[in-house]
Amino acid sequence: RESQVELREHIDSLATELCRINEDQKVALDLDPYVKKLLNARRRVVLVNNILQNAQVRGHGAFWGSQSPPQVLTGDFCRVQERLRRLNHSVAKETVRRRAMLEAGGYQAK
């Protein structure tokens, strides 16, 4: 979490520095796209930081009292990911099989 805060502060200082450089330049450089990229990166860092904070609250049960907190679905996520991997593998095998049938002339149009 501390690294997220440090990263956010560093991004803020870079954005400020780019704005200052842009104002000080005699040659008109368009740094706006870079500032926007930095701001988008900052937004993502803040989002990840919020997710981490919420996960910590759930993990410690401080917010939920005597009730059991909703669990982070790591196990379920891993199972879904494994299922998707196997499904992707099956689709790839079927694609190879059908391509081989087509190339061998074994395909019969209906």
Backbone as numpy.savetxt, mean C-alpha at the origin, in Angstrom:
# Nx Ny Nz CAx CAy CAz Cx Cy Cz
6.41 3.58 15.15 5.60 4.77 15.15 6.46 6.02 15.15
7.54 5.98 15.91 8.42 7.14 15.95 9.03 7.42 14.58
9.37 6.36 13.87 9.96 6.56 12.54 8.94 7.17 11.59
7.66 6.83 11.76 6.62 7.42 10.93 6.53 8.93 11.19
6.59 9.31 12.46 6.52 10.73 12.82 7.74 11.46 12.28
8.92 10.86 12.42 10.14 11.48 11.90 10.07 11.63 10.39
9.56 10.61 9.71 9.42 10.68 8.25 8.47 11.79 7.85
7.35 11.89 8.56 6.37 12.94 8.26 7.00 14.32 8.45
7.76 14.50 9.53 8.42 15.79 9.78 9.45 16.09 8.70
10.18 15.06 8.28 11.18 15.25 7.23 10.52 15.64 5.91
9.41 15.00 5.60 8.67 15.33 4.37 8.17 16.77 4.44
7.65 17.18 5.60 7.20 18.56 5.76 8.33 19.55 5.54
9.51 19.25 6.10 10.64 20.18 5.94 11.10 20.22 4.49
11.08 19.07 3.80 11.45 19.05 2.38 10.47 19.87 1.55
9.19 19.73 1.83 8.18 20.49 1.09 8.37 21.99 1.32
8.64 22.37 2.56 8.88 23.78 2.87 10.13 24.28 2.14
11.17 23.47 2.16 12.43 23.84 1.49 12.22 23.99 -0.02
11.46 23.07 -0.62 11.19 23.18 -2.06 10.40 24.45 -2.38
9.44 24.78 -1.54 8.67 26.01 -1.76 9.59 27.23 -1.66
10.49 27.22 -0.68 11.42 28.34 -0.50 12.36 28.45 -1.71
12.88 27.32 -2.16 13.77 27.31 -3.33 13.03 27.82 -4.55
11.80 27.39 -4.71 10.99 27.80 -5.85 10.79 29.31 -5.84
10.57 29.90 -4.67 10.37 31.34 -4.58 11.68 32.10 -4.81
12.81 31.52 -4.39 14.11 32.20 -4.49 14.74 32.10 -5.88
14.32 31.15 -6.68 14.93 30.94 -7.99 14.61 32.10 -8.93
15.63 32.55 -9.63 15.41 33.57 -10.64 14.83 32.93 -11.90
15.31 31.72 -12.18 14.77 30.96 -13.31 13.51 30.27 -12.80
12.47 30.38 -13.55 11.21 29.80 -13.11 11.24 28.28 -13.29
11.48 27.59 -12.20 11.41 26.13 -12.22 10.06 25.72 -11.67
9.46 24.75 -12.29 8.17 24.29 -11.81 8.38 23.14 -10.83
8.41 23.48 -9.56 8.60 22.47 -8.52 7.27 21.99 -7.94
6.17 22.54 -8.43 4.87 22.15 -7.90 4.61 20.65 -7.97
4.96 19.97 -9.07 4.72 18.52 -9.09 5.48 17.78 -7.99
6.68 18.26 -7.68 7.48 17.61 -6.64 6.89 17.88 -5.25
6.39 19.09 -5.07 5.74 19.42 -3.80 4.50 18.56 -3.63
3.75 18.39 -4.72 2.54 17.55 -4.65 2.90 16.11 -4.32
3.98 15.61 -4.92 4.42 14.24 -4.62 4.79 14.10 -3.15
5.49 15.10 -2.63 5.86 15.07 -1.21 4.61 15.11 -0.32
3.65 15.93 -0.69 2.43 16.01 0.11 1.65 14.70 0.05
1.64 14.07 -1.12 0.98 12.76 -1.22 1.70 11.72 -0.38
3.03 11.77 -0.39 3.80 10.83 0.44 3.51 11.09 1.91
3.42 12.35 2.29 3.10 12.69 3.68 1.73 12.15 4.06
0.77 12.30 3.17 -0.58 11.80 3.44 -0.56 10.30 3.67
0.22 9.57 2.84 0.31 8.12 3.01 0.99 7.76 4.33
2.02 8.53 4.71 2.70 8.27 5.98 1.73 8.48 7.14
0.94 9.55 7.08 -0.05 9.80 8.13 -1.07 8.66 8.18
-1.49 8.20 7.02 -2.45 7.09 6.97 -1.88 5.83 7.60
-0.65 5.50 7.26 -0.01 4.31 7.85 0.16 4.48 9.35
0.52 5.68 9.77 0.67 5.95 11.20 -0.66 5.74 11.93
-1.75 6.22 11.34 -3.07 6.03 11.96 -3.43 4.55 12.04
-3.13 3.81 10.99 -3.41 2.37 10.98 -2.61 1.68 12.08
-1.33 2.05 12.21 -0.50 1.45 13.25 -1.02 1.79 14.64
-1.45 3.03 14.84 -1.99 3.42 16.14 -3.25 2.63 16.45
-4.14 2.48 15.46 -5.37 1.72 15.68 -5.07 0.26 15.98
-4.08 -0.30 15.30 -3.72 -1.70 15.55 -3.16 -1.86 16.96
-2.41 -0.87 17.43 -1.88 -0.94 18.79 -3.00 -0.85 19.81
-3.98 0.00 19.57 -5.11 0.11 20.49 -5.86 -1.21 20.55
-6.08 -1.82 19.40 -6.78 -3.11 19.38 -5.96 -4.19 20.06
-4.66 -4.16 19.83 -3.79 -5.20 20.38 -3.69 -5.13 21.89
-3.76 -3.93 22.47 -3.61 -3.80 23.91 -4.94 -3.92 24.64
-6.05 -3.80 23.93 -7.36 -3.94 24.56 -7.72 -2.77 25.45
-6.98 -1.67 25.39 -7.23 -0.54 26.27 -8.59 0.10 25.96
-8.96 0.12 24.73 -10.20 0.76 24.33 -11.41 -0.12 24.58
-11.24 -1.43 24.56 -12.37 -2.34 24.57 -12.78 -2.81 25.96
-11.98 -2.54 26.98 -12.37 -2.90 28.34 -12.50 -4.40 28.49
-13.65 -4.85 29.01 -13.84 -6.28 29.27 -14.22 -7.05 28.01
-14.68 -6.34 26.98 -15.03 -7.02 25.74 -13.76 -7.42 25.01
-13.88 -8.49 24.23 -12.71 -8.87 23.45 -12.60 -7.96 22.24
-11.42 -7.44 21.97 -11.25 -6.52 20.84 -11.33 -7.27 19.52
-11.73 -6.59 18.45 -11.68 -7.25 17.15 -10.23 -7.53 16.79
-9.96 -8.71 16.35 -8.59 -9.11 16.05 -8.18 -8.63 14.67
-6.93 -8.32 14.54 -6.38 -8.02 13.22 -6.39 -9.33 12.45
-6.90 -9.30 11.26 -7.15 -10.53 10.52 -5.92 -11.04 9.81
-4.83 -11.14 10.52 -3.59 -11.59 9.88 -3.73 -13.01 9.39
-4.25 -13.90 10.24 -4.42 -15.30 9.84 -5.36 -15.43 8.67
-6.50 -14.74 8.75 -7.47 -14.78 7.65 -6.85 -14.21 6.38
-6.11 -13.12 6.53 -5.48 -12.51 5.37 -4.50 -13.47 4.72
-3.72 -14.18 5.55 -2.75 -15.14 5.01 -3.46 -16.27 4.28
-4.59 -16.72 4.84 -5.34 -17.80 4.18 -5.91 -17.32 2.85
-6.43 -16.11 2.83 -6.98 -15.56 1.59 -5.86 -15.38 0.57
-4.72 -14.90 1.03 -3.59 -14.70 0.13 -3.12 -16.04 -0.45
-3.07 -17.07 0.38 -2.68 -18.40 -0.08 -3.69 -18.94 -1.08
-4.96 -18.71 -0.79 -6.02 -19.17 -1.70 -5.90 -18.47 -3.06
-5.66 -17.17 -3.03 -5.49 -16.43 -4.28 -4.27 -16.92 -5.05
-3.20 -17.24 -4.32 -1.99 -17.75 -4.98 -2.29 -19.07 -5.68
-3.02 -19.97 -4.98 -3.35 -21.27 -5.60 -4.29 -21.09 -6.78
-5.25 -20.18 -6.65 -6.18 -19.92 -7.76 -5.42 -19.37 -8.96
-4.52 -18.45 -8.73 -3.70 -17.88 -9.81 -2.87 -18.98 -10.47
-2.32 -19.88 -9.67 -1.53 -20.99 -10.20 -2.41 -21.90 -11.07
-3.62 -22.19 -10.60 -4.54 -23.05 -11.37 -4.92 -22.40 -12.69
-5.18 -21.09 -12.65 -5.53 -20.38 -13.88 -4.37 -20.41 -14.86
-3.15 -20.23 -14.36 -1.97 -20.27 -15.23 -1.80 -21.65 -15.85
-2.01 -22.70 -15.05 -1.89 -24.07 -15.59 -2.95 -24.32 -16.65
-4.17 -23.88 -16.40 -5.25 -24.08 -17.37 -4.97 -23.30 -18.65
-4.42 -22.11 -18.53 -4.08 -21.31 -19.70 -3.02 -22.02 -20.54
-2.01 -22.57 -19.89 -0.96 -23.30 -20.60 -1.55 -24.53 -21.27
-2.43 -25.24 -20.57 -3.04 -26.45 -21.13 -3.87 -26.11 -22.37
-4.68 -25.06 -22.28 -5.52 -24.68 -23.42 -4.68 -24.17 -24.60
-3.62 -23.44 -24.28 -2.75 -22.95 -25.35 -2.09 -24.12 -26.08
-1.68 -25.14 -25.31 -1.06 -26.32 -25.90 -2.06 -27.06 -26.78
-3.32 -27.14 -26.33 -4.36 -27.80 -27.14 -4.57 -27.05 -28.45
-4.61 -25.72 -28.37 -4.81 -24.92 -29.59 -3.65 -25.11 -30.56
-2.44 -25.09 -30.04 -1.27 -25.22 -30.90 -1.16 -26.62 -31.49
-1.65 -27.62 -30.77 -1.58 -29.00 -31.26 -2.74 -29.31 -32.20
-3.67 -28.38 -32.35 -4.81 -28.62 -33.24 -5.89 -29.44 -32.57
-5.84 -29.56 -31.29 -6.84 -30.34 -30.56 -8.08 -29.57 -30.23
-8.16 -28.32 -30.65 -9.32 -27.50 -30.35 -10.39 -27.75 -31.39
-11.60 -28.00 -30.93 -12.72 -28.21 -31.85 -13.74 -27.13 -31.58
-13.97 -26.27 -32.57 -14.92 -25.17 -32.41 -16.33 -25.71 -32.37
-17.14 -25.10 -31.54 -18.55 -25.52 -31.44 -19.42 -24.56 -32.17
